[in-house]
Every structure is written in structure tokens, then in C-alpha cells.
């Protein structure tokens, strides 16, 4: 499961926009932006599925609520298609400054039209995918129905969209009527994938044909067959997600970290907002999750803090033994270390010194079980145990470490 980190950035109208970063479990190969459909949010099924699939491929995905929608600040009535494109450009700026500029844009419905226009303003973009996108931004006007005349006459009207009321101003109509998505598509310099359902009742399949025809190669078309416009069937969302992630992978280069971090930055651990205990972990170019088991209220989406401590001890032990074997030219098989952790009564610990006693009478015990593939000469057992005890993490656990804590100003 990829880690999800809550972030915010400033949109095109100066408002704070709510976003989520779907982070790979390993290193980041590239970054992407997902743009949701008209009046939708970053948390619709399609957005979650696609972000999850891309993060599994090593691609970090920023999905956000456009100004005035979802958890983002601002007044939706004051926004328009141009401001949506502006929000996408600001999202790219955020990624450029904090991670890496996006090389992939994915847009659903009107968000698809927006990414086609925004791609020309984000030079690092290598691939653009649209799902059920209209060939012209003005296509969204048909959703206003009988309210269209009122908007034209009075300058604004409250329109019911997907069962919710939204105030639409005439400036929105004026803006979308000046936008030519096909013209922007013709200038696109990145690869394009057009995904569309032939039975889409909201944005007809002819829109996909117009976008595909306007685009230059390389371009691809994928039929979503029986899917509806919102990909409300989980199977349809999963299919679109898997196709986009496989296609996008060919445009992000070799399987290597795209985002490098200095060791001096230390290890970052931050709450994701998912579940009770889940934390996002960044160590250099690596991304992980920390969590607790479901038995104590966690999601079990990553190792627990003590599991990480056991990992450190086990990895250090294995590496130390390998260094010794290499130095001594010992021909031994692969080393594996199982680490068990438990709280025990100090009186039950044969190896414990008196200064290890605690007020509770209990101490932490880590038991290492070392296995060597193919076995090893019993005469070496004593030496290998001695070398294992020289592991730096072992020494840290047995020694006195200073932990300095500071409250940082935001």
C-alpha cells in the first residue's frame, strides 16, 4: 500500500488548496498530477485507483481539490476553466519546489481538458492521459440546462450538479467559450493517451475522436467499453488505472530514483491522516510507511516502530557478518537474520547486567536467530556470534544514546 501524505499549496487565486500525495513504498521514479472532473473532488474512486496504481510503479501522485471545491479554500463561483488550468500550473510549481516537476498529467472529464491546456505551460511533462474528456471546455455548459438563460440574463444562477447546488457566474460561460482544447492538443509535445467509454452519456465518444485526431504522435486510444462517465464501477476504475500506469511507465526512464535527498536531511516521519497511527517515512530517496497492527487500532499498512528497530538490528547484523566473511575470504552462503522482540522480566534475562534493571522490573529483549545458507562449520559459530555482537546497532542498543528533542517553528 502506498503512503498518503496530506499537503497544501497556494492555487492560482491565492487560496490554500487541499491535496494528497500518494507516495511509492520505495523510491520516487517520477511525479504526476491528477485533475478531477467538474465539481468532483480529489477523493473520487477514479482518482484513488489511478493514484494507487501509479504509486505502485514508483510514481508519486499529487491529487488536489480545485479552488472552491472539496476541502480547498475559495469560492467556486469565482472560478472558471482558466483558473483550473492555473491551479494545475501551481500544483506543478509545488512539485518542482518540493519533490520534482511532474512528468505525467492525468485528467478526468473537464480535468482532462484542463491537463491538455496546462501541459503546454509545464515543460517537464512527458505524458498526458485523459479520461472521458470533452474536446472543448464549453461542453460543460450543457450541464446547466434551464439555468443557462438565467445565467446569461442575470449574471449568475444556482445550478444543481450531481445533486448539489453550485453558483455559476456569467464569467464562467465567457471563459469556457474562449477556450479551444483541440487547438491546445494540436500543440502538445508530449505523448497522449485518450481513454473514453463508447457509452459515456455525459461526454460523448465523438469528443475522444476529436482529441485523438488533433494530437500528434505518439498517441494511443483505449476504449473503456461498458464504463460510465465517472467510472463508478470499481472494476472499470481499476482497469483504467492499470492501463495508465503501465503506459506511463515507459515515459519516465530507467528504474532509478528521480528524487535524491541528502543524508543531512535526516529521516522524516509524518502523519498521513489515514487511520489512527499511519505515518509516512522518508529516508533519503526511499519512501515507507510506519503503522501499528489492527489489533491495537492501526491499519497494519507498515512495520511498527519496534519492527523498524528490529529491522535495523537484523540488517546491521547481516551486513556486519558479510563484511567479516569478505575480509576473511570465508566462503559462506547467504546470511539471514530473524529478530524477535518482547518485554520480559529482568530477572529472567541471563545476559542482563544490573544497570539494565528498570523500575517496572521489565526490559526489552531482542533475540537474533542467524541462518547461513548451506550451513557453516561449527568451529566458526563462536567467532560469528562474536562478530554479530560488534554490529554498530547492537552496540547502540546496549549503550547509552543521547536523544535531543526540539520543537520547531513552522
N, C-alpha and C positions, 0 to 999 in steps of 0.2 A: 504494500500500500504506500503510495506516495505521500509525502508530508504536505500539509496545507498550512500556509502561513498567512495571517491577516496583515494586510498593508494598506496604506492610504497614499494618495498623491493628489496634486492640485490639477484640476481639469482646465479646460480652455476658457471657462468663465470665472476662474479663480476660486471655485468651490472645491471642498475636500471630497474626493471620490473614494468610495469603499471598494476594495479589491481583495482577491485571494491569489496567492502564488502557490500553484501545485508544483511541488518540488520533487525531483527524482530522488530515489533512495540512495543512489550513488552520486557520481559527479555530473555536473551540468554540461551537456554537449552543445546546447543551443537554447535560446529563449523564444517564446511565442506569445502572441496576444490573441485572445478570443473575444469577439464582439457579438453581443447577444441581439436578439430580434427586437423589433419595435415594441416598446412598453414592457418588455420582459425584464429579466434580471440575470446576473452572473450565475445564479444557482439553479437555472433550469436544467432538466435532465440532460439535454444535448451538450450543454457546456460542461457539466460534471464528467460525463462519459468521455468526451473528447480530451479534456484536460488530463484525465486519469490515464488514458492510453498514451498520450504524448509524453507524460512524465515517466511512464514505464519505459519509454525509449530513450530516456536521458534528456528530455526537453522540458525545461521549466516553463510553465504556462501562467501568464497573468490574465485573469478574467475579472472584469470590473463592471460596476453599475454606471451607466452613463449619467450625466448630470441630471438631478431631479428624479432619478429612479432608484428603486431598491433602497439600499442603506446609504446612498450617496446624498450629499447636500445639494441645495439648489432648487429652483422652481422649474419643473418640467415645462410649464407654459412659456418660459423664456428661451427654451432650447429649440434647435432645428437640426436639419441634416448636417449643415456646415459645422455646428458646434459638436456633433457626434464625431465628425472627422477630426476636428480639433482635439477632442478628448483622446482619440486614438494616437494622435501625434504626441500628446503629453504623456500618454502611457509609454510610448516608445522612449521618450526622454527619460522617464523614471527608470526604465530597464537599463538604458545606456549608462546612467549615472550610478546605479546600484548593483547591477549584475553584468549584463551585456546587451547591446542593442538587439532587438528582435530580428530574427531571420525568417520567421514564419508568421503569417497572419491568417486567422480563421474567422469567418463571419457568417452568421446565421440570419437569413431574411434581410431586413434593412441593414443589419450589421454586416452582411455580405457585401451590399452595395457600398457601405462606408469603408470597408477594408480595401476595396478596389480603388477608391479615390485616395485613401490615406497612404497606400503603398508607394505612390509617386513622391510622397513627402518624407518617406523613411528609406534612405538609400541602402541600408543594410539588408532589406527584405529580399529573400531569395525565392520564397514560395508563398502563394496565396491560395487558400481554399474557400469556396463559398458554398453554402447550403441553402437551397431554396431562395436564392437572392433575386430581387427584381432587376431588370435591365435598366430601369430608370427610377430614381428616388421618388418621383411623383406618383409611382404606382401605389404608394401607401395611402394616398388621398381617398381611394375608393372605400377605405375603412370608415370614413366619416359619414357616409350615407346622407341622410336628410339634413344633417347638421352642416353640410358643406355650404349651402346657401346662406345659413345664419352666420357662418364664419366670414363669408365674403361681405355680407351686409353690415354686420355689427362689429366686425374686427376680431371677434372671438366667440367660442361656444364650448360648452362642456359636452364631450363625446364619450360614449360608453365603449370601451375597448376591452375585450376579454373579461367582461363583467365588472370592470372598474371605471370610475369616471376620471377623465383627463381633460384639462382645459387646453384647447388648441387655439392659437392666435393666427391671424392672417399672415403674419411674418413667416410662419412655418410654411404655409402654402406658397408664398412668394419665393421662399428659399428653395424648396424641392423642385419648383418649376424651372429653376435656372440651372439645375444640376444635370449633367449628361454622364451617366455611369458608363455607357457604351464608349463614349469618347475617351474617358479615363482608362478604360480597359484596353483600348487600342494602343495606348502609350505605355502599357505595363511592360516592364523589362524583366520581370520575374516569372517563374513557372506558375501555371494556373491549373487548379483542379476545380471543376464545376460539378457539384453534387445536387441532384434535383429529383423529386418524385414526379412521375408522369401523371399522377392523380392528385397532385397538390391543388387544393381548391382555393388557396389563398393567393399564391403566386404561381401562375400557370407555367407549364413546361416550356412555352414559347420564349419565356424570359431567359431560360438556360441556353436555348439555341442562339439567342441574340448575343448573350455574353460570350459564348464559345466562339461564335463567328467573328466577333470584334477582336478577340485576343489573338496574339501571335503565338507561335510555338516557342517553347514546349507547353502544351496544354492537354488536359485529359478531361473526359466526361464520365461520370459514374451515375447510373440510374439507381435511385433508392426504391424502385418498384412500388410496393404497397404502403410506403410510409406516408403519414400525414405531414402537414407543414411543420408542426412543432416536434416531430419525431417523438411523439408521446409514448409509442411502444418501445419499451426498453431494448428489445431485440434490434429495432431499426437504429436506435441511437448507438448501440454497441457496434453495429456493422459500419455505420458512418465513421465512428471513432477509430476502428481498427484499420479501415481503408486509408483515412487521412494520416494516421501515424506511420503506416508502412510507406506511403508515398512521400511524406515529408522527410523521412529519414535519409533519403538519397540526396537531399539538398543541403545537408548540414555537415558534410565532410566526414573525416575519419572518426572512429570511436575513441575519442580522447576528450579530456576536459577543455571546454571553451572558456570557462571562467576560472582563473587562477587566483589563489589567495595567499597572502604572506603568512608564514608561521607566526609572525609577530602579532597577528590579529587575534590569536588565541582561539579557543573553541567557544562558539556561540550556542547557547541553549535558550530557546524562546517558546513560550506557549503558542500553540496553533489556534486555540479556540475550539478545537474539536475534542469532544469528550471531556472528562474531568482532569486527566493528567497528561495528555499527549503533548510532547514538546518536540519542536524542530531543532535538529542539531546540525551545525555547520562546522566542519573541521577542515581547513584548507579548501580544496576543491571537492570535498566529499560532503554528501548530504545524507542524514539518517533521521530516524525517529526514536524518541525515548518514550516509554509509557509504563503502565502497570498492568498486571493480569486482570482479566474480567472479574476474578474472584474478589478483588478489592476495589472494584468500581472503575477500572481502566478499560481501554479498548483492546488491549493486547496487540497493539499495532507496531510495537518495537520493544527492544530489551528494556528491562527495568534498570534503575541506577546501579543496583548491586550486580545485575547481569553485566553491565558495562565494566564494572570493576573486575569481575571475573574474567571478562574478555581481555582486559589489559594484562592481568596476571598470566593467563594462558598464552596469549600471543607473545609476551615478553619471554616466557619460559621456553617456548618453541624456538624463537629466534636466537636466544642465548645458547641453547643446545646445538643449533645448526652452526652458529659461529664457531663453537668449540670443535665440533666434528670437522668442519672445513679446515680450521687451523691445525688440527692434529692429523688431518688426512685420514679420518676414520670413515670407512665405507659402510654407512648405516642407512637404513631406509627412511621413508618419510616419517617425521615426528608429528604426533598429535597429542594434545593435552586436554583432558576433561577437568573442569574445575567445579567443585561443589561448594556451596556456601550455606552455612547455617549458624544460628545463635546457640551456643552451648554454655553450660555451667563451667566456670573457670576451673572448678575442682575436677572436672572430667577431662581436662586438657593436660596430657602428659608432657607436651612440649612447651607449656606456658611458663614464663618467668613470673616471679612475684609482683614485679612492677606492672604487669599486664592486668592485674585484678581491677575490677570496676565496682562501683557502689552497688550495682544491681546484681553482682555476682555472675553475670554472663559476659561472654566475649564473642567476637566474630571468628569463626574458623573457616578457612579456605583449604579444601583438600584437593591436591593435584594428583591426577592419575595419568601418568605418561606412558604412551604406547609408541613403539617404533616398528614400522612395517618390516616384516621378515624376522623380527626378534633381534636380540643383541646378546653378545657374550656376557654371561652372569658376572664375569670378573669386572665388567665395566659399570655395573649397576651403581656401586658406591660412588664412583667418580662422576657419573651423570647426575646423581642426586646432589652431589656437592656443587656441580656447575649450575644446576637448576636453582639452588639457593643463592647464587650470585646474580640472578636476574635483577635488574635495577628496580622493577616494580615490586618485586618481593622485598627488596631492601627498604623501599619507601613504605610499604605496608607495615613492616616490622619496626621501622624507625620513627622519628618524630618529624612530621612535616608541618611547616608553618602555613596557615591559611589566612590570607589577608583579605578582608571584605570591605568594599566601599559602595556607597550609594551614589550613583552617577546622576548628574543633572541632564535632563532631556533638552 
